[in-house]
Amino acid sequence: MITKLDQMFAVLQGKTKKKIVAVWANDNHTICAVSDAIDKGIVEGILVGDKKEIEKTCKQENINISKFTIVEANSDVQAANIGVKMVAEKQGDILMKGLISTDKYMRAILNKEVGLLPPKGVLSHVTVIENPNYHKLMIVADVAVIPAPDIKQKIVMTNYLVQVAKALQIEKPKVAIIGASEQVSPAIESSVHATIISKMGDRGQIPGAIIEGPLALDLAVDKESAVIKKLDSVVAGDADCMLFPNIEAANVFYKANTKLSKAELGALVMGAKVPCVLSSRGDSTKTKLYSIALAALMAK
């Protein structure tokens, strides 16, 4: 079982290298992350962007540009469209967001002519968080893509969480469906959703995981709280995965981890034909590198 993000590199050693296509990859964080991933032997790198800017950045960072394949693009939108087309044509196994806004990146992925969304597909963001105050990795959805998921989307999202957990060698992941309280309340839609998904887990409709919900956050991550509240649950205090009721709750949790606890993370979009790395333009090189490694674990 992988309990630290940097353990992903050892797991990927010796496996077939995946080809990553980074779009509008003009910035130092993206270029350095792809360069580090190449040096670690986990990917081959294709940078789509302004060739002069890429050459300038590589020179500033003392990176040998010959380690990359460079594809020229005149704008961020053109770079995204070129990258998506390359991946759709199986010239790449992973798509990565560079110095391009999320809406333009997602629009290219969703392009009906050459996009990467399968029929009736659901795109959802999954974040793997390494918090120094928690005893294992936390796999979280959805901090960035689906604002207010309905019950059908939440079922798909739960399956995505389980898939990522399995890729991290967690044999039977414990999934907490997060709510304001562990008490089931018909008046709160997210509580009803959590109850349904939990029961689906009990009956094997979402296989390969132990699912409990609704669970308040304290119960999901703190065993003592479960003891005090007399909640008998194997998930309580030991959750691997957490499905949040909406984007506000998930995003606040994510930012509280990174800004107040200095947590490290890797993140990607699930549901496309290939894993799509989606991190903030301001994210560190390390975050982008972990995201590349996570995508390499998930890539077929």
N, C-alpha and C positions, 0 to 999 in steps of 0.2 A: 504494500500500500504506500502510495506517495503522500507524504505528510508535509513536505516542504517544496516550494516551487522549483528550486534549483535541482531537485532530484529528477525532474523531467528530462534533463540533458543526458543523464546516465542511461535512462530507459530508452532514449532515442538512438544512442550509440549503436552502430552496426546495422540499423534499419535502413531501408532504402530512402535516400534523400528525397524530400518533397520539393517541388518547384514553387517558389513564392513569387507572386506578381504584385509589386507595391506600386500603387497609383499616385501620381503627382508626388513622387518620392524625391523632393528637392531639399528637404530639411535634414539637419544633422542627426536628429533623434531617430528618424526612420532609417536613414542610410547607415548609421552606426549600429542600430539593432539588427538590420539585415546582415551587415558585415560580421557582427559577432556571431550570429546564427550560422553563417557560412563557415566561420573559423571553428565553431564547435562541431561542424560536420553534420548538421541536421537538415540543412536546406541548400538548394541552389537558388540564386537571387536574380530576379529580373526587375529592373527599375524603369518605370514609365514616367517620363517627365521632361523637364527642360534640361537638355544635355549639358549646356554651358553651366547652368546652376549646379547640376550634379557634379561636374568636374571641379568646380570651384569649392564645393563642400567637401569633396573627397580630399582635395589638396589641403584644405584647412585642418581636416581631421587626420591627415597623414594615412589615408586609406588607399590601398592599391585598387584603382578603378577597374582593372582588368578582371577582378574576381566577379564582377557583375556583367550581365547582359543589359545593355542600355537600349530602350526604345523611346524615340523622340516623340514628344507631344507639346503642342503649343499652348494648351490651357488645361486647367484642372478637370473640366468636364470632358474634354477630348481624352485626357489620360485615363479617366474612369471608364469611359466607353471602350477604349482600346484594351484596357486591362480585363474588363468583363468579357469582351469578345475572345481574348486569348484564352482565358480560363474555360469559357464555353466550348472552345475548339480543342480543349484538352492540352493546351500548351503550358498550363500551370495547374497546380493542385490546391493552392491556397491564394486567396485574394487579400490584400492588405491596404488599409487606408493610410495615406501619407498626409501631406499638407493640404488636405481638401476637407471641406465642411461635410458633416455627417449627412445632411439632406441630399447633397449632390452625389455622394458615395452611394447612398441607399437608392437613389433614383436610378442610377446605372444598374445596380443589382436587380432592381424591379422592372427594368426595361422589358416590355412584352415581346419584342422581336429577338433580342439576343441576351436577355437577362438570365439570371441564375436561379429564379424561383420556380420550383416545380408546380404543376397544376394543383390548386388548392393548398399550396404550401403556406406555412406560418413561419415568419422570421421572428426570432427572439434572441435577446442578448443574454449571454451567460458569463458571469464574472467569478473567477476563482480567487479568493482572498486569503492571504496568509497574515493573520493578526498575531503579534507576539503574545497576546493575552489569551489565546485560545489554543487548545492542544492539538488541533489538526486543521486542515484546510476547510474553508467554508465556500460552498458552491451556490451561487445566488442568481436569481432571476426576478424581475427584469428591470435593470437600472437605466435602460437607454432607448428601447425601441417601442414596446407596446404600452401606451399610457394607462389604459384601463381594461385589462384583459377580461373577456367573458369566460364562462365555464369551459367551453370547448378549447379556447386558447390556453387556459390554465392546465388542462389535461395534457396538451401537446408540450407545454413548457415543462411540466413535471417529468415527462419522458426525456426531454432534452437534458434536464439536470441529472437524471439517472445515467444517461449515456456518457456525459462528461465524467461523472463519478467512476463509472466502469473503466473509462480510458485512463483514469488516475489510479487504477488497480484497487479500487474499493469494491470488494466482492459483493456485499449486499448493503448499499448505501441507505442511511437513515435520513428520511426526508421530512422536514417540518413545514407544514403549510401555515404560514404566519398570519396571525390576527391580533386584535386588541386584547383578546382574552381566550382562555382555554374553554370557557363556557360556550356551548352552542346556542346561538341566538338567531331565531328565524327573522328577526327584524334587521339583521346585518347581512347583506348579500355575501360578503367575503367569508363570513362564518358558515353560511350554507354551502358555498363552493368548497370550502375546506373540508367540511363533513362528507360531502359527496366524494371528493377525491380520495379522502382517507378510506372510505368504505370500498371504493374501487380498488384500492391497494390491497385491502383485506381479501378481496375476492379474486385477486390475480389479474384484474383488468389492466393494471399498470404493473407489469411483472418485474421481478428482480430487485425489489426495494421494500423497505419497511416505511410506511407512510403514516404520519400522525398529524391530525389537525382538526380544528384550529388549535394553534399553540401561540401563546404570547412569546415575545422574543426572549424574555428572561428564562422561560421554561425551556426553550430550544437550546440555549447555550449554557445554562447553569443548573447543575444537578441539585444543588442545595435549595434552589427555589422550588423545584419539583417536590423535594422532600417536605418542605414547609407547607406547600399547598396540597400535599397528599395526592399527588398525581403519579399513578403507576404507569410508567411509559419507558420503553427502552430507547426511544428517540430523545426524550427530555435530557438536556445537559450534554448530549453527545451527537447533535445533528451534523450530518455531512452536507446536506443540501437544505436550502431555504427558498421557498416560493413566497414572494411578497404579494399582497393584495393589489398593489398598483405601483406605478412608476415613482410616485412621490415617496412612498414608504421605502422602496428599494433604493432609490437614489440617495435619500438622506442616510440610510444605513451605510451605503458604499462610501459616501464622503466622510461620514463620521469615522469610519475605519481608517481611511487614508490620511485624513487631516489631523485627527486627534490621537490615533494609535500608531501612525506611521506604518500602516499595513502595506505590504507588497501585493501585487495582483497581476493576473493575466486575464484577458477577456476576448471573446469572439462572438460573432453572430451565427446562430444555428438555424437550420432550416433551408439554407440555400443548397445548390448542388455541390458546393465545396465549403469548407470552413472559411469565414470571412473575418479577418482581424479588424476590430473596431475599437480603437482607443482614442482618447482625446488628443487633439493636435498638440496640447501642452504636456502630455504624459512623458515620463522619463524614458530614456533609452532602455533601462532595465524592465519597465512595464511592457514596453513594446517587444522586447526580447522574450519575456515570459509568455506574452500573447502568441508570438510566433511558435514557440515550443508547444503550447497548448493546441494550437491549430495543427501542428505537425502530428501530434498524438491522435487528433480526431480525423485527419485526412485519410482517405481510402487509398 
